[in-house]
Amino acid sequence: MLVFSLSICHNMNIQGTATGILFALGTFAEIFMFLIAGHLLARYSLKLLMVVCLMLTALRWLLMAYYIDFVIVVILTQIIHAVSFGLMHSSSIHFVRRYFPKRMQNQGQFMYLGITFGIGGALGAWVTGMTWNEGLGGSDTFVWASMVVLVAGLVILMTPRKNFNLNLTKSKYNSHFELKLNFVSEDEPVKEYADLIAIFEQTFFAKYNTKLVLGGSEPIYLPANTSDLGLDAQPYAQVVFAHGYFTSALHEIAHWCLAGMPRLNKIDYGYWYCPDGRTAEQQAKFQQAEVKPQAIEMAFSLSLWH
């Protein structure tokens, strides 16, 4: 549609520097979107972002069809380019990365580019070339483009959310814990600690000889062949969480992720612990030590829709 937008600018006597400024505005908006796209993809669902992108794109082409005589509308349509291309392209690549396993990432991206920019671009140029009619059908061209994008947006809107939260393995749990957290469906959140125990064991036991274990009133980490708090020694390390609390399990996993190999050979990672009744100085040190584990715990919780 870039060629046809340039033609419209020419027909409106928007030429030279003014045309360059307008298209530079769209380019800068696109660059800005690429800078923040990662944050948006981390915060909002892929389905929501794609629907918003397509609906705004439909609006962009509709404005180009009927309200192009207004300068403010021309400026607005250029700004929407940040979403209609920048965010939509980022969302599409993100979807490809989640849908295709690592060894097939190149094929996935080539398929995406071939279908959209290749086949889609060729068909779009062919149809718009016929409807454009040397500028006499300019409005009709942008209207049909708007309708096509609107239909695409409605298709995605009607697509079940679970199709956008993909698990790349045939088993219930992914072979990489970090990847599994990204693919947990909002419709099927992990809420039972038994599921979390299963995920942890299937992911880490073979490599790290460690299990997540339901404990009593106090959490603790026990290296292999050590015992404490009434827990028997086992031939494997134990990440023990308290009372069957799901959040306690996530918190202890966070500590385990942060500990590092030397500390994994020490009971409770070699950290000191003071029960309730700490002095102000002790409490300050305790809170400082807990910042990173609590941040990781929150990330786990959000990823699990818990």
JOJO-V519513 format. One line per field, one symbol per residue. ss: DSSP state (H for helix, E for strand, - for the rest). phi: phi as a letter, one per 30 degrees, with the letter a starting at -180 (. if undefined). A space follows every 10 residues. Layout:
BEGIN
ss=???
phi=???
END
This chain:
BEGIN
ss=-HHHHHHHHH H-----HHHH HHHHHHHHHH HHHHHHHHHH HHH--HHHHH HHHHHHHHHH HHHHHH---- HHHHHHHHHH HHHHHHHHHH HHHHHHHHH- -HHHHHHHHH HHHHHHHHHH HHHHHHHHHH HHHHH--HHH HHHHHHHHHH HHHHHHHH-- HHHH------ ------HHHH HHH--HHH-- --HHHHHHHH HHHHHHHH-E EEEE-----E EE-----E-- E-----EEEE E----HHHHH HHHHHHHHH- --HHH-HHHH ---------H HHHHHHHHHH HHHHHHHHHH HHH---
phi=.ddddddded ddicbhdddd ddddeddddd dddddceedd ddccdddddd ddedddddde dddddcbddc eddddddddd eecdcedddd dddddedddc dedcdddddd dddddddddd dddddddddd ddhhjdcedd dddddddddd ddddddddde eddcbccdcd ddbddbeddd edcddddbdd bcdddddded dddcdddchb bdbdccdbda cbdeibbahi cddbdbdbcc cciidddddd dddddddddi eeddccdhii ddbcdejddd dddddddddc ededddedde dddchc
END
